[in-house]
Amino acid sequence: MSLLAIGLSHTTAPVQVREKVVIPPEETAAALHDLVAHTGVAEAAIISTCNRTEIYCGVEQEVLELPRQWLREYRHLRHEEIDPFLYTHQDRDAVRHILRVAAGLDSMVLGEPQILGQMKDAYRLAREAGVLGQQLEKLFQHSFAVAKKIRASTGIGSSPVSVAFAAVTLARRIFGDLSGQTVLLLGAGDTVELTARHLAGKGVDRMIFANRTLSRADELARQFSAYAITLDDVHKHLSDADIIIASTGASEPVLSTESLRNALKERKRRPFFIVDIAVPRDVEASAADLDDVYLYTVDDLQQVIQEGLNSRREAAAEAEAIVNLWTDHFSDWQRSLSAVQLIRDYRHLAEEQRDRTLEKARALLARGDNPEDVLRFLANTLTNKLLHQPSVSLRRAARTGRKEVLDIARGMLGLTDRSSSTSVPDDPSDDSSDAARPDPLDEH
């Protein structure tokens, strides 16, 4: 049984291709059942986001192409529409790939944490559908643990790599704890919304949204239990704000130097921290000359963003080393599975020999034999039977000069090398020895 990962992502396919293969959550269970209904597919899970759609499955060697074919047919696509964009990873490469995905190393934004939550959703859906087997169950749990280890030990997600995050990072550098600050956000676009999410995540609970149209500002205000105003009313609330984030898209400044000077008087010189993300700028450039105004533009943020990218790249190198190490650990576990049936068979044989010997010992006790003699019989017989076949095999290896077999056996049995000789002593449990030691039950 091979472990397989096939799919496409933002690294291999444009959005117009990715959108053709998306499998939404409500459709995932049916898709998984359809996939594992094919002979040779033992287990499966599907991760499908705006940036990637991937299938993880356990398949027989002779049907390795089946999941790729299934995806084409399931989404009614021709070979040329999808095949050039698909990648396939098998066994160890598949393990390494899913660990990199979970850690955010394969994401559009290096180190982003959202993919881990999406993977946990995919794992949950596969479990609920009843299509997870031993390998995938172990693999997903393994990937979650590795992602947690990487995030804790490398700090890959702790540095800002977006304008919104960089703005909040600068604010924290100035104020430290943001929970007691009032934030005025000028504009109501995606950047402002994302900034508001970051601020809320840092404990800010007093926000004012100002926009040219009140309805959009009110929409955002409801999301964050905040207050909505129009841009025309900003001057009325300016003195309440400690932090101002501006991104309106206006062609002229919406915040004048004079209005900030007046607000500072009302604030008794308590400073303003202002981040003007807009291009063209929303805040008059001369406002930077005012005492107690700390004004940053989008260009100032680039340094913070670049610092974040550099930090994440350094962390990514550490994360890759962790991924490689834990890929090896999982591969070791996979290889150990090949011994499971052998161990079960050997244990079954030993238990059969134990039961037969125990039955004979009970018969001797029932006949009235000395318990000490019966215990000795039980111990000697069981020891001889368990050692017989391994001893025969070791003697055969020694006679044919297969020293490597003896060395492996010594390691497996936890024995120290007492002699350089490859000879094997006479087997106390071989046929001739057994013949000289008759079964006590045969005496009567």
C-alpha positions as CSV (number, residue, x, y, z in Angstrom):
1,M,0.0,0.0,0.0
2,S,1.5,3.3,-1.1
3,L,0.8,6.8,0.4
4,L,-0.1,9.2,-2.4
5,A,-0.6,13.0,-2.5
6,I,-1.9,14.5,-5.8
7,G,-3.1,18.0,-6.5
8,L,-2.5,21.5,-7.6
9,S,-1.9,24.8,-5.9
10,H,-1.0,28.5,-6.4
11,T,2.5,27.3,-7.2
12,T,1.5,25.2,-10.2
13,A,-1.9,26.5,-11.4
14,P,-3.6,29.9,-12.0
15,V,-6.8,30.8,-10.3
16,Q,-8.9,30.0,-13.4
17,V,-7.7,26.4,-13.2
18,R,-7.8,26.1,-9.4
19,E,-11.4,27.2,-9.3
20,K,-12.4,24.3,-11.6
21,V,-11.3,21.6,-9.1
22,V,-12.5,23.1,-5.8
23,I,-14.5,20.6,-3.8
24,P,-16.5,22.6,-1.2
25,P,-17.0,21.2,2.4
26,E,-20.6,20.2,1.8
27,E,-19.5,18.0,-1.2
28,T,-16.5,16.5,0.4
29,A,-18.1,13.4,2.0
30,A,-19.7,12.4,-1.2
31,A,-16.5,12.9,-3.2
32,L,-14.5,10.8,-0.7
33,H,-17.0,8.0,-0.8
34,D,-16.9,8.0,-4.6
35,L,-13.1,7.9,-4.6
36,V,-12.7,5.0,-2.1
37,A,-15.4,3.0,-3.9
38,H,-12.7,2.3,-6.5
39,T,-10.8,-0.9,-6.1
40,G,-7.4,-0.3,-4.7
41,V,-8.1,2.9,-2.8
42,A,-8.1,2.1,0.9
43,E,-8.4,5.5,2.5
44,A,-8.6,9.2,1.5
45,A,-8.8,12.8,2.6
46,I,-9.3,16.0,0.5
47,I,-8.0,19.5,1.3
48,S,-9.6,22.1,-0.9
49,T,-9.1,25.9,-0.5
50,C,-8.8,28.9,-2.7
51,N,-5.1,28.2,-3.1
52,R,-5.0,24.4,-3.4
53,T,-6.9,21.2,-3.9
54,E,-5.1,18.1,-2.8
55,I,-6.0,14.4,-2.4
56,Y,-4.2,12.2,0.1
57,C,-4.9,8.5,-0.2
58,G,-3.6,5.0,0.5
59,V,-3.6,3.1,-2.8
60,E,-2.4,-0.3,-4.1
61,Q,0.8,-0.1,-6.3
62,E,-1.1,-1.1,-9.4
63,V,-3.6,1.8,-9.3
64,L,-1.3,4.7,-8.6
65,E,-2.8,6.7,-11.5
66,L,-6.4,6.1,-10.3
67,P,-6.7,9.2,-8.0
68,R,-5.5,11.5,-10.8
69,Q,-7.9,10.0,-13.2
70,W,-10.7,10.2,-10.6
71,L,-10.2,14.0,-10.2
72,R,-10.4,14.5,-13.9
73,E,-13.6,12.6,-14.2
74,Y,-15.1,13.9,-11.1
75,R,-14.7,17.5,-12.3
76,H,-15.4,16.6,-15.9
77,L,-12.1,17.9,-17.2
78,R,-10.0,16.9,-20.2
79,H,-6.4,15.8,-19.8
80,E,-5.0,19.0,-21.2
81,E,-7.2,21.1,-18.9
82,I,-5.7,19.7,-15.7
83,D,-2.8,17.3,-16.1
84,P,-0.1,20.0,-16.8
85,F,-0.9,21.6,-13.4
86,L,-1.0,18.5,-11.2
87,Y,1.8,17.3,-9.0
88,T,2.2,13.8,-7.5
89,H,4.1,12.9,-4.4
90,Q,4.5,9.3,-3.2
91,D,5.4,7.7,0.1
92,R,8.2,9.7,1.8
93,D,7.7,12.7,-0.6
94,A,4.0,12.7,0.2
95,V,4.8,12.8,3.9
96,R,7.2,15.6,3.5
97,H,4.7,17.6,1.4
98,I,1.9,17.4,3.9
99,L,4.2,18.5,6.7
100,R,5.3,21.5,4.7
101,V,1.7,22.4,3.9
102,A,0.7,22.2,7.6
103,A,3.6,24.4,8.6
104,G,2.7,27.1,6.1
105,L,6.0,26.5,4.1
106,D,4.0,25.9,0.9
107,S,1.6,28.8,1.4
108,M,1.3,32.0,-0.7
109,V,2.2,33.9,2.5
110,L,5.1,32.1,4.1
111,G,4.2,30.8,7.5
112,E,0.5,31.8,7.5
113,P,-1.5,29.8,10.0
114,Q,-4.9,29.5,8.2
115,I,-3.9,26.4,6.2
116,L,-3.5,24.4,9.5
117,G,-7.1,25.1,10.4
118,Q,-8.2,24.2,6.9
119,M,-6.3,20.9,7.2
120,K,-8.0,20.1,10.5
121,D,-11.3,20.7,8.8
122,A,-10.3,18.3,6.0
123,Y,-9.2,15.7,8.6
124,R,-12.5,16.0,10.5
125,L,-14.6,15.6,7.3
126,A,-12.7,12.5,6.3
127,R,-13.1,11.0,9.8
128,E,-16.8,11.7,9.7
129,A,-17.1,10.1,6.3
130,G,-15.4,7.0,7.7
131,V,-12.7,6.9,5.0
132,L,-9.5,7.5,7.1
133,G,-7.3,4.4,7.6
134,Q,-4.3,3.7,9.8
135,Q,-1.8,5.6,7.7
136,L,-3.8,8.8,7.0
137,E,-5.0,9.0,10.6
138,K,-1.4,8.8,11.8
139,L,-0.2,11.2,9.1
140,F,-2.6,14.0,9.9
141,Q,-2.0,13.7,13.6
142,H,1.7,13.7,12.9
143,S,1.4,16.8,10.6
144,F,-0.6,18.8,13.3
145,A,2.1,18.0,15.9
146,V,4.9,19.0,13.6
147,A,3.2,22.3,12.6
148,K,2.7,23.1,16.3
149,K,6.4,22.3,17.0
150,I,7.6,24.5,14.1
151,R,5.4,27.4,15.1
152,A,6.6,27.2,18.7
153,S,10.3,26.7,18.1
154,T,10.9,28.9,15.0
155,G,8.5,31.8,15.3
156,I,7.8,31.5,11.6
157,G,4.4,33.3,11.9
158,S,5.3,36.0,14.4
159,S,6.7,38.6,12.0
160,P,4.5,40.9,9.9
161,V,4.3,40.4,6.2
162,S,1.3,42.5,5.3
163,V,0.6,46.2,5.4
164,A,-2.3,45.7,7.8
165,F,-0.2,43.5,10.2
166,A,2.8,45.9,9.9
167,A,0.6,48.8,10.9
168,V,-0.6,47.0,14.0
169,T,3.0,45.9,14.8
170,L,4.2,49.5,14.7
171,A,1.3,50.5,17.0
172,R,2.3,47.9,19.5
173,R,5.9,49.1,19.4
174,I,4.6,52.6,20.4
175,F,1.9,51.7,22.9
176,G,2.8,48.1,24.0
177,D,-0.6,47.0,25.3
178,L,-3.3,48.2,22.8
179,S,-6.3,47.1,24.8
180,G,-6.8,50.6,26.4
181,Q,-6.4,52.5,23.1
182,T,-9.1,54.0,20.9
183,V,-8.6,53.4,17.1
184,L,-10.0,55.6,14.3
185,L,-10.1,53.8,11.0
186,L,-10.6,56.0,7.9
187,G,-12.0,54.0,5.0
188,A,-13.9,50.7,4.8
189,G,-12.0,48.6,2.2
190,D,-10.2,45.2,2.6
191,T,-7.1,46.7,4.2
192,V,-9.0,48.5,6.8
193,E,-11.1,45.4,7.6
194,L,-8.0,43.3,7.9
195,T,-6.3,45.8,10.1
196,A,-9.4,45.9,12.3
197,R,-9.2,42.1,12.6
198,H,-5.5,42.3,13.7
199,L,-6.4,45.1,16.2
200,A,-9.2,43.0,17.6
201,G,-6.9,40.1,18.0
202,K,-4.6,42.3,20.1
203,G,-7.3,43.2,22.5
204,V,-8.6,46.5,21.0
205,D,-12.3,46.9,21.7
206,R,-12.8,50.6,21.0
207,M,-12.9,51.3,17.3
208,I,-14.5,54.0,15.1
209,F,-15.0,53.4,11.4
210,A,-15.3,56.5,9.2
211,N,-16.2,56.2,5.5
212,R,-17.7,58.4,2.8
213,T,-20.8,56.2,2.8
214,L,-22.2,55.5,6.3
215,S,-23.7,52.1,5.3
216,R,-20.4,50.4,4.7
217,A,-18.8,51.9,7.8
218,D,-21.9,50.7,9.8
219,E,-21.5,47.2,8.3
220,L,-17.9,47.0,9.6
221,A,-18.8,48.6,12.9
222,R,-21.4,45.8,13.6
223,Q,-18.7,43.1,13.0
224,F,-16.5,44.6,15.7
225,S,-19.0,46.1,18.1
226,A,-17.7,49.5,17.1
227,Y,-19.0,53.0,16.1
228,A,-19.7,54.2,12.5
229,I,-19.4,57.8,11.2
230,T,-19.0,59.6,7.9
231,L,-15.7,61.2,6.9
232,D,-17.4,64.6,7.2
233,D,-17.8,64.0,10.9
234,V,-14.2,62.9,11.6
235,H,-13.2,66.2,13.1
236,K,-15.9,65.7,15.9
237,H,-14.3,62.5,17.0
238,L,-10.6,63.1,16.3
239,S,-9.7,64.0,19.8
240,D,-11.0,60.6,21.1
241,A,-8.6,58.6,18.9
242,D,-5.1,57.5,20.1
243,I,-4.4,55.5,16.9
244,I,-5.5,56.5,13.4
245,I,-5.3,54.1,10.4
246,A,-6.1,55.8,7.1
247,S,-6.8,54.0,3.8
248,T,-9.7,55.7,2.0
249,G,-8.7,55.8,-1.7
250,A,-9.6,59.5,-1.8
251,S,-7.7,61.7,-4.3
252,E,-7.1,64.5,-1.8
253,P,-6.1,64.3,2.0
254,V,-9.0,63.8,4.3
255,L,-7.1,64.7,7.4
256,S,-5.6,68.1,7.6
257,T,-2.7,69.4,9.7
258,E,-4.9,72.1,11.2
259,S,-7.5,69.6,12.3
260,L,-4.8,67.5,14.0
261,R,-3.4,70.6,15.7
262,N,-6.8,71.4,17.1
263,A,-7.4,67.9,18.3
264,L,-4.0,67.9,20.1
265,K,-5.1,70.9,22.1
266,E,-8.3,69.1,23.2
267,R,-6.2,66.0,24.1
268,K,-3.9,68.1,26.2
269,R,-0.9,67.1,24.0
270,R,-1.5,63.4,24.3
271,P,0.1,62.0,21.1
272,F,-1.4,60.6,18.0
273,F,0.0,57.6,16.3
274,I,-1.0,57.7,12.6
275,V,-0.4,55.2,9.8
276,D,-1.4,56.5,6.4
277,I,-1.6,53.4,4.2
278,A,-3.3,55.3,1.3
279,V,-1.8,56.2,-2.0
280,P,-2.4,59.1,-2.7
281,R,-2.0,60.0,1.0
282,D,-5.0,60.6,3.3
283,V,-3.0,62.8,5.8
284,E,-1.4,66.0,4.9
285,A,2.4,65.5,4.9
286,S,3.0,68.6,7.0
287,A,1.2,66.9,9.9
288,A,4.5,65.0,10.5
289,D,6.0,68.3,11.7
290,L,3.6,68.6,14.6
291,D,4.9,67.7,18.0
292,D,3.2,64.7,19.5
293,V,2.2,63.3,16.0
294,Y,3.9,60.1,15.0
295,L,3.0,59.8,11.3
296,Y,4.0,56.8,9.2
297,T,3.3,56.2,5.5
298,V,3.1,53.0,3.5
299,D,6.8,53.5,2.6
300,D,7.7,53.4,6.3
301,L,5.9,50.1,6.6
302,Q,7.9,48.5,3.9
303,Q,10.9,48.2,6.2
304,V,8.8,46.5,8.8
305,I,7.4,44.2,6.2
306,Q,10.9,43.4,4.8
307,E,12.1,42.7,8.3
308,G,9.2,40.3,8.7
309,L,10.0,38.5,5.4
310,N,13.6,38.2,6.3
311,S,12.7,36.8,9.7
312,R,10.3,34.3,8.2
313,R,12.8,33.2,5.6
314,E,15.3,32.5,8.4
315,A,12.6,30.7,10.4
316,A,11.6,28.7,7.2
317,A,15.1,27.3,6.9
318,E,14.9,26.0,10.5
319,A,11.4,24.7,9.8
320,E,12.5,22.8,6.7
321,A,15.1,21.0,8.9
322,I,12.4,20.0,11.4
323,V,10.2,18.8,8.5
324,N,12.9,16.6,7.2
325,L,13.6,15.1,10.6
326,W,10.0,14.3,11.3
327,T,9.5,13.0,7.8
328,D,12.1,10.4,8.6
329,H,10.3,9.6,11.8
330,F,7.1,8.9,10.0
331,S,8.9,6.9,7.3
332,D,10.4,4.8,10.1
333,W,6.9,4.1,11.5
334,Q,5.7,3.2,8.0
335,R,8.5,0.7,7.5
336,S,7.7,-0.8,10.9
337,L,4.3,-1.7,9.6
338,S,5.8,-4.4,7.4
339,A,6.8,-6.3,10.5
340,V,3.4,-6.2,12.2
341,Q,2.1,-9.4,10.5
342,L,5.4,-11.2,11.1
343,I,5.3,-10.3,14.8
344,R,1.6,-11.4,15.0
345,D,2.4,-14.8,13.3
346,Y,5.4,-15.4,15.6
347,R,3.4,-14.5,18.7
348,H,0.5,-16.8,17.6
349,L,3.0,-19.7,17.2
350,A,4.5,-19.0,20.6
351,E,1.1,-18.9,22.2
352,E,0.1,-22.2,20.6
353,Q,3.3,-23.9,21.9
354,R,2.6,-22.4,25.3
355,D,-1.0,-23.7,25.4
356,R,0.1,-27.2,24.3
357,T,2.8,-27.4,26.9
358,L,0.6,-26.0,29.6
359,E,-2.0,-28.6,28.8
360,K,0.6,-31.4,29.3
361,A,1.7,-29.8,32.5
362,R,-1.8,-29.8,33.9
363,A,-2.2,-33.4,32.9
364,L,0.9,-34.3,34.9
365,L,-0.4,-32.5,37.9
366,A,-3.7,-34.2,37.6
367,R,-1.9,-37.5,37.5
368,G,-0.2,-36.7,40.8
369,D,3.4,-36.0,39.7
370,N,5.6,-33.9,41.8
371,P,4.8,-30.2,41.2
372,E,8.5,-29.3,41.2
373,D,9.1,-31.8,38.4
374,V,6.1,-30.5,36.5
375,L,7.4,-26.9,36.7
376,R,10.8,-28.0,35.5
377,F,9.2,-29.9,32.6
378,L,7.1,-26.8,31.7
379,A,10.0,-24.4,31.8
380,N,12.4,-26.8,29.9
381,T,9.9,-27.8,27.2
382,L,8.7,-24.3,26.5
383,T,12.2,-23.0,26.3
384,N,13.3,-25.7,23.9
385,K,10.3,-25.3,21.7
386,L,10.7,-21.6,21.4
387,L,14.5,-21.8,20.7
388,H,14.3,-24.8,18.3
389,Q,13.6,-23.1,15.0
390,P,15.7,-20.0,15.5
391,S,18.6,-22.2,16.6
392,V,18.3,-24.4,13.5
393,S,18.2,-21.2,11.3
394,L,21.3,-19.7,13.0
395,R,23.3,-23.0,12.7
396,R,22.4,-23.1,9.0
397,A,23.6,-19.5,8.5
398,A,26.8,-20.3,10.2
399,R,27.5,-23.4,8.1
400,T,26.9,-21.4,4.9
401,G,29.1,-18.5,6.0
402,R,26.3,-15.9,6.3
403,K,27.9,-14.0,9.1
404,E,25.7,-11.0,8.4
405,V,22.6,-13.0,9.5
406,L,24.3,-13.9,12.8
407,D,25.2,-10.2,13.4
408,I,21.7,-9.1,12.7
409,A,20.3,-11.9,15.0
410,R,22.7,-10.9,17.8
411,G,21.4,-7.3,17.6
412,M,17.8,-8.3,17.4
413,L,18.2,-10.6,20.5
414,G,20.1,-8.0,22.4
415,L,23.2,-10.2,22.9
416,T,26.8,-9.0,23.3
417,D,29.5,-10.6,21.1
418,R,31.4,-13.0,23.4
419,S,33.5,-14.5,20.7
420,S,34.7,-13.8,17.1
421,S,33.8,-17.4,16.2
422,T,30.8,-17.8,13.9
423,S,30.1,-21.3,15.2
424,V,26.8,-22.0,16.9
425,P,26.7,-24.4,19.8
426,D,24.7,-27.6,19.7
427,D,21.0,-26.8,19.9
428,P,19.6,-28.3,23.1
429,S,16.2,-28.4,21.4
430,D,17.2,-30.1,18.2
431,D,15.7,-33.5,17.1
432,S,18.4,-35.7,18.6
433,S,18.2,-33.9,21.9
434,D,14.4,-34.2,21.9
435,A,14.7,-37.9,21.3
436,A,16.9,-38.4,24.3
437,R,14.3,-36.5,26.4
438,P,11.0,-38.4,26.2
439,D,7.7,-36.8,27.1
440,P,6.8,-37.7,30.7
441,L,3.3,-38.6,29.7
442,D,4.7,-41.4,27.5
443,E,6.1,-43.2,30.5
444,H,2.8,-44.6,31.7
